[in-house]
Amino acid sequence: MESIITSHAKEIGKLERTGAHSHIRGLGLDDKLEGRPNSQGMVGQLKARRAAGVIVKVIKQGKISGRAIMMAGAPGTGKTAIAMAMSQELGDVPFTSIAASEVFSLEMSKTESLTQAFRRSIGVRIKEETEIIEGEVVEIQIDRSVTGVGPKSGKLTLKTTDMETIYDLGQKMINSLTKEKVMAGDVIQIDKATGRITRLGRSFTRARDFDATGPDVKFVQCPEGELQTRKEVVHTVSLHEIDVINSRQQGFLALFSGDTGEIKSEVRDQINQKISDWCEEGKAEIVPGVLFIDEIHMLDMECFSFLNRALEDNMAPVVIMASNRGVSRIRGTNYQSPHGVPIDFLDRLLIISTQPYSPDEIKQIIKIRCDEEEVEMTDDALEVLTKVASETSLRYAIHLISTGHLVAQKRQASKVDVVDIKRVYSLFLDEARSVQYMKDYQDEFLYNEIAPSGSNDMVVDQPAV
């Protein structure tokens, strides 16, 4: 029974999920920040991608913070895709992504929710020197008592190219060696402070033709110099993690239990002061990251007022926002403004606009999504799907890839053909056909009365004339 459970768990671990933007690998720019037409999963939007590349370069330098960028464009023009590409380009720089509606939580105030999002986006690199022992294992001797009861003891012989030393082993070290499956010929690293053993690989001197090694075995050179050396270790944590650890009795366990809640401003002030002292002493380094807020028009006037002030703080990250609204009502007010954002806040933003995709670009995106979802499609079906995307929306066409693949599998076909696209097109309605269907049968729907624009009832935001 145990072997069945273990094998099942291993199979589950190999499963991969395909998301809406899992094909994005980067911004697809060259060394001069010029956009390639089709690279790293990005297609088209050359002007917007180049602007995003400039922002990424500025963020990597780590010299500015508190800048705000907004990506404005129609739905389905790649705003979130560009933001995901920026996160891929940034690498180890902290990147936090939230939806504006997440701010309206019942557990904490709106300003506290935004503050925590800001603090998650700021990293602190803490430098620490530690003593390590690194060498090739020559021999491991473990002594066990005759009765089999009592602590174990033993000796470990390590060597480098210059020296060889024997170390006495205790119960804890023997357990660590057994857990890591260390044997003679392995190159290991021991942290003296914690006793943690890391298996770096197998020594090249032990590589023989008759050795039965798997494909995952890594061969490394035998270390040179002394066995015991000092090494600088860098730990990267976010300011929010430091806040939680210092504000909860259970310490870092609060991060796993989710018990973050409201954090007092006094705690944050003390942490900011301590980190400033560490930066002056050279023990730490501030890494300004990126906070991406999608659907920024969902925030209300209180949140925009808070952002106005928060962006002026020297501990603020770079904030990237996205909106697909035109001239619409600011949430919580009767005032209309471009993108649903107050005019005074818009004045602080660098705005990147995204343009609708051309039919050729849509075709390239659909091809990329077919490769990502491992779906083979005929050329005729690809042309039909491109036409569907041009007349409806790109998102709708992408949804038809996986559903069309299921229909093709049902008729035992290896490729998705035009007949499969037609089948799923008839099964699933796009926005325009759904609205038309509702108009045709509106008498059979509940609450079918359309409220006049002058009333106080909920109405769809109308563009300004």
C-alpha positions in Angstrom: 0.0 0.0 0.0 2.9 2.3 0.8 4.5 1.9 -2.6 1.2 2.7 -4.3 0.8 5.9 -2.4 4.4 7.0 -3.0 4.2 6.3 -6.8 0.9 8.2 -7.0 2.4 11.2 -5.2 5.3 11.3 -7.6 3.0 11.3 -10.6 1.0 14.2 -9.1 4.2 16.1 -8.6 5.0 16.0 -12.3 1.7 17.6 -13.4 2.1 21.0 -15.0 -0.6 23.7 -15.1 -1.1 25.9 -18.1 -2.2 29.4 -17.2 -3.4 32.3 -19.3 0.1 33.8 -19.4 2.3 30.7 -18.8 3.8 31.1 -22.3 5.3 34.5 -21.4 9.1 34.2 -20.9 10.1 37.9 -21.1 9.6 41.1 -23.0 11.3 39.9 -26.2 13.7 42.9 -26.5 17.2 43.0 -27.9 20.2 44.7 -26.3 19.1 48.1 -27.6 15.6 47.6 -26.1 14.1 47.2 -29.6 11.2 44.8 -29.6 11.3 41.7 -31.7 8.0 41.0 -33.6 7.7 37.5 -32.0 10.0 36.6 -29.1 9.7 35.0 -25.6 6.0 34.6 -26.1 5.3 38.2 -26.8 3.8 39.3 -30.1 3.3 42.9 -31.3 2.9 45.9 -29.0 6.4 47.0 -29.9 6.1 50.5 -28.5 4.5 49.4 -25.2 7.1 46.6 -24.7 10.0 49.0 -25.4 8.5 51.4 -22.8 8.2 48.5 -20.3 11.9 47.6 -21.1 13.0 51.1 -20.1 11.1 50.8 -16.8 12.7 47.4 -16.2 16.2 48.7 -16.8 15.5 51.6 -14.3 14.1 49.2 -11.7 17.2 46.9 -12.0 19.5 49.8 -11.2 17.6 50.1 -7.9 18.1 53.8 -7.6 14.5 55.1 -7.9 11.3 54.2 -6.1 7.8 55.5 -5.8 7.3 55.9 -9.6 3.9 54.9 -10.9 3.2 53.6 -14.4 -0.2 52.8 -15.9 -0.9 50.6 -18.8 -4.1 51.7 -20.5 -5.8 49.9 -23.4 -8.8 48.0 -24.6 -9.6 44.5 -23.2 -7.4 41.8 -24.7 -4.5 44.0 -25.8 -1.9 42.4 -23.6 -1.6 44.7 -20.5 -1.4 41.9 -18.0 0.9 39.9 -20.4 3.4 42.8 -20.4 3.3 43.0 -16.6 4.0 39.3 -16.4 6.9 39.7 -18.9 8.3 42.5 -16.7 8.3 40.1 -13.7 10.1 37.5 -15.7 12.8 40.1 -16.8 13.3 41.4 -13.2 14.4 38.0 -11.8 15.1 38.2 -8.1 13.6 41.7 -7.7 10.4 41.4 -5.5 7.3 41.4 -7.7 3.8 41.5 -6.1 0.6 41.2 -8.2 -2.8 42.0 -6.8 -6.3 42.9 -8.2 -7.8 46.2 -7.0 -10.8 44.4 -5.6 -8.5 42.5 -3.1 -8.2 45.8 -1.2 -11.8 45.6 -0.1 -11.3 43.0 2.5 -13.4 42.3 5.6 -10.3 41.4 7.7 -8.4 44.7 7.5 -8.9 48.3 6.3 -8.2 49.4 2.7 -5.2 51.4 3.7 -3.7 48.5 5.7 -4.3 46.1 2.7 -2.5 48.5 0.4 0.3 49.1 2.9 1.0 45.4 3.2 1.0 45.1 -0.7 3.6 47.9 -0.7 5.7 46.2 1.9 5.6 42.9 0.1 7.1 44.6 -2.9 10.2 45.9 -1.1 13.0 43.4 -0.5 15.9 43.6 2.0 19.1 41.7 1.2 20.7 40.9 4.5 24.4 39.9 4.3 25.8 37.4 6.8 29.2 35.8 7.0 29.4 32.1 8.0 32.1 29.5 8.4 31.7 26.4 6.2 33.6 23.2 5.7 33.8 22.1 2.1 35.6 19.0 0.8 35.5 15.5 -0.7 34.4 12.6 1.5 37.2 10.0 1.7 35.6 7.7 4.3 32.7 7.6 6.8 33.0 5.3 9.9 29.9 4.9 12.0 30.2 3.0 15.3 27.1 1.4 16.7 26.8 -0.2 20.2 26.5 -4.0 20.4 23.0 -3.8 21.9 21.8 -1.3 19.3 20.7 1.1 22.0 22.3 4.5 22.7 23.8 7.3 20.7 25.8 6.6 17.6 29.3 8.0 17.0 31.7 8.0 14.1 34.4 9.7 12.1 34.3 11.6 8.8 37.4 12.0 6.6 37.3 15.0 4.3 40.0 16.2 1.9 40.8 19.0 -0.5 43.5 19.1 -3.1 45.9 20.5 -0.4 44.9 18.8 2.9 43.0 16.0 4.6 41.3 16.0 8.1 39.3 13.6 10.2 36.3 15.0 12.1 34.4 13.4 15.0 30.7 12.9 14.3 27.8 13.1 16.7 24.2 11.7 16.5 22.9 14.8 14.7 25.6 14.9 12.0 25.2 11.1 11.4 21.5 11.6 10.9 22.1 14.5 8.4 24.7 12.4 6.5 22.2 9.5 6.3 19.4 11.8 5.2 21.5 13.3 2.4 22.7 9.8 1.4 26.3 10.9 1.5 28.9 8.3 0.5 32.6 8.2 -0.2 33.5 10.3 -3.3 30.8 12.9 -2.7 31.7 16.6 -2.4 29.8 18.1 0.6 29.4 21.5 2.3 28.8 21.8 6.1 27.6 24.9 7.7 29.4 25.2 11.1 26.8 27.4 12.7 23.7 25.2 11.9 25.3 21.8 11.1 23.4 21.7 7.8 25.0 19.4 5.2 24.6 20.1 1.5 25.6 17.5 -1.1 27.2 19.4 -4.0 27.8 16.5 -6.3 30.2 13.6 -7.0 33.9 14.1 -7.4 35.4 13.7 -10.9 38.1 11.5 -9.4 35.5 8.9 -8.6 33.9 8.9 -12.1 34.6 5.5 -13.6 33.2 3.6 -16.6 31.9 0.9 -14.3 30.1 3.3 -12.0 26.3 2.9 -12.4 25.2 6.5 -12.1 21.8 8.0 -13.1 21.3 11.0 -15.4 20.7 13.3 -12.4 24.2 12.8 -10.9 26.2 16.0 -11.0 30.0 15.7 -11.1 32.1 18.5 -9.5 35.8 19.2 -9.0 37.5 18.4 -5.7 37.7 21.7 -3.7 41.1 23.5 -3.5 42.8 25.2 -0.5 41.7 24.8 3.1 38.8 22.8 4.3 37.4 25.5 6.5 36.6 28.8 4.8 34.4 31.9 5.4 31.6 32.6 3.0 29.2 35.5 2.7 25.5 34.4 2.6 22.8 36.8 1.4 19.2 36.3 2.6 16.4 38.2 0.8 13.2 38.9 2.6 10.4 41.4 2.1 9.5 44.1 4.6 6.1 42.6 5.1 7.6 39.3 6.3 9.8 41.2 8.8 6.7 43.1 9.9 4.7 39.9 10.6 7.6 38.1 12.3 8.1 41.1 14.7 4.4 41.7 15.4 3.1 38.2 16.2 4.0 36.0 19.1 4.4 32.9 17.0 7.1 34.7 14.8 7.7 33.4 11.3 5.0 30.7 11.8 2.4 33.5 11.4 3.4 33.6 7.7 2.3 30.0 7.3 -0.9 30.2 9.4 -2.0 33.4 7.6 -2.4 35.3 10.8 -1.1 38.6 9.6 -4.0 41.0 10.3 -3.5 44.7 11.1 0.1 45.7 12.0 0.7 48.7 14.2 2.5 51.7 12.6 4.9 51.8 15.6 6.2 48.3 14.7 6.8 49.4 11.1 8.6 52.6 12.2 11.0 50.6 14.5 11.7 48.1 11.6 12.4 51.0 9.2 14.8 52.6 11.6 16.6 49.3 12.2 16.9 48.5 8.5 18.2 52.0 7.9 20.9 51.4 10.5 21.8 48.1 8.9 22.1 49.8 5.5 24.5 52.4 7.0 26.6 49.7 8.5 26.7 47.7 5.3 24.8 44.7 6.7 21.7 45.1 4.5 20.6 46.5 1.2 17.2 47.8 0.2 15.8 46.3 -3.1 12.9 48.4 -4.4 10.5 46.0 -6.2 7.4 46.2 -8.2 3.7 46.3 -7.2 1.3 45.4 -10.0 -2.3 46.5 -9.4 -4.8 45.2 -12.1 -8.1 46.8 -12.7 -7.1 50.0 -11.0 -10.4 51.7 -11.7 -12.0 49.4 -9.0 -10.3 51.5 -6.3 -12.2 54.3 -4.6 -11.3 57.9 -3.8 -9.9 57.0 -0.3 -7.5 54.5 -1.9 -6.3 57.0 -4.5 -5.7 59.6 -1.8 -3.6 57.0 0.1 -1.6 56.1 -3.0 -0.9 59.8 -3.6 0.9 59.9 -0.2 2.4 56.4 -0.2 4.2 57.0 -3.5 6.1 59.9 -2.0 7.7 57.7 0.6 11.4 56.8 0.1 10.5 53.1 0.9 7.9 52.9 -1.9 8.2 50.4 -4.7 7.6 51.0 -8.4 3.8 50.7 -8.9 2.4 49.5 -12.2 -1.3 49.7 -12.8 -3.6 48.5 -15.6 -7.0 49.8 -16.7 -9.3 49.0 -19.6 -11.8 51.8 -19.0 -12.3 54.9 -21.0 -14.0 58.0 -19.4 -15.9 56.4 -16.5 -17.1 57.2 -13.1 -14.6 57.2 -10.2 -15.8 54.6 -7.7 -17.7 56.1 -4.7 -18.3 59.5 -6.5 -20.4 61.0 -9.2 -17.4 62.4 -11.0 -16.2 61.0 -14.3 -12.5 60.8 -15.2 -10.3 59.2 -17.8 -9.7 55.5 -17.0 -11.8 55.9 -13.8 -8.8 57.5 -12.1 -8.8 61.0 -10.5 -7.1 63.7 -12.6 -4.6 64.7 -9.8 -3.5 61.0 -9.5 -3.2 60.7 -13.3 -0.8 63.6 -13.3 1.7 61.4 -11.3 1.6 58.5 -13.8 3.7 57.5 -16.8 1.0 56.1 -19.1 1.8 53.3 -21.6 -0.9 52.7 -24.1 -1.6 49.3 -25.8 -3.0 49.0 -29.3 -5.4 46.3 -30.7 -3.6 43.4 -32.4 -3.6 43.0 -36.2 -4.9 39.7 -37.7 -1.3 38.5 -38.4 -0.4 39.1 -34.7 -3.5 37.3 -33.5 -2.6 34.3 -35.7 0.9 34.3 -34.1 -0.6 34.4 -30.6 -3.0 31.6 -31.3 0.0 29.5 -32.6 1.9 30.1 -29.4 -1.1 29.2 -27.3 -1.5 26.0 -29.3 2.1 25.0 -28.6 1.7 25.9 -24.9 -1.4 23.8 -24.6 0.1 21.0 -26.8 -2.7 21.1 -29.4 -2.1 20.4 -33.1 -4.3 22.5 -35.4 -4.7 22.4 -39.2 -3.9 25.6 -41.2 -7.5 26.0 -42.2 -8.7 25.7 -38.6 -6.0 28.3 -37.6 -7.4 30.7 -40.3 -10.9 30.2 -39.0 -9.9 30.8 -35.4 -8.0 33.9 -36.4 -11.1 35.3 -38.1 -13.2 34.4 -35.0 -10.7 36.3 -32.8 -10.8 39.4 -35.1 -14.6 39.5 -35.1 -15.1 38.6 -31.4 -12.2 38.8 -29.0 -8.8 37.1 -28.6 -9.7 35.7 -25.2 -12.7 33.9 -26.7 -10.7 32.4 -29.5 -8.0 31.1 -27.0 -10.8 29.4 -25.0 -11.8 27.6 -28.2 -8.4 25.9 -28.5 -8.7 23.5 -25.6 -12.4 22.9 -26.1 -11.8 22.2 -29.8 -9.1 19.8 -28.9 -11.5 17.8 -26.7 -14.0 17.6 -29.6 -11.3 16.5 -32.0 -10.2 13.8 -29.5 -13.8 12.6 -29.3 -13.9 11.9 -33.1 -10.4 10.4 -32.7 -8.6 13.0 -34.8 -4.9 13.9 -34.2 -5.4 17.6 -35.2 -8.1 20.2 -34.6 -9.9 20.9 -37.8 -12.5 23.5 -39.0 -15.4 21.2 -38.1 -14.2 21.1 -34.5 -13.9 24.9 -34.3 -17.4 25.2 -35.8 -18.7 22.7 -33.3 -17.4 24.6 -30.2 -18.3 28.0 -31.8 -21.9 26.8 -31.8 -21.7 25.4 -28.3 -20.2 28.5 -26.6 -21.4 32.0 -27.2 -19.2 35.1 -27.4 -20.2 38.4 -25.9 -22.0 39.8 -28.9 -24.1 36.7 -29.5 -24.8 36.4 -25.8 -26.1 40.0 -25.7 -28.2 39.4 -28.8 -29.7 36.3 -27.3 -30.6 38.2 -24.2 -32.3 40.9 -26.2 -34.3 38.4 -28.2 -35.5 36.6 -25.1 -35.3 39.4 -22.5 -39.0 38.9 -21.5 -38.1 35.5 -20.1 -35.2 36.9 -17.9 -35.6 38.3 -14.4 -35.1 42.0 -13.7 -35.1 42.8 -17.4 -35.9 46.5 -17.2 -33.1 48.8 -18.2 -32.7 51.7 -15.8 -32.7 55.2 -17.3 -29.4 57.0 -17.2 -30.8 59.8 -14.9 -31.8 57.5 -12.1 -29.9 56.5 -9.1 -30.0 52.8 -10.0 -26.9 50.9 -11.0 -26.0 51.6 -14.6 -23.1 50.7 -16.8 -20.6 53.6 -17.0 -21.3 55.6 -20.2 -18.5 57.3 -22.0 -18.5 61.1 -21.9 -19.9 62.8 -25.1 
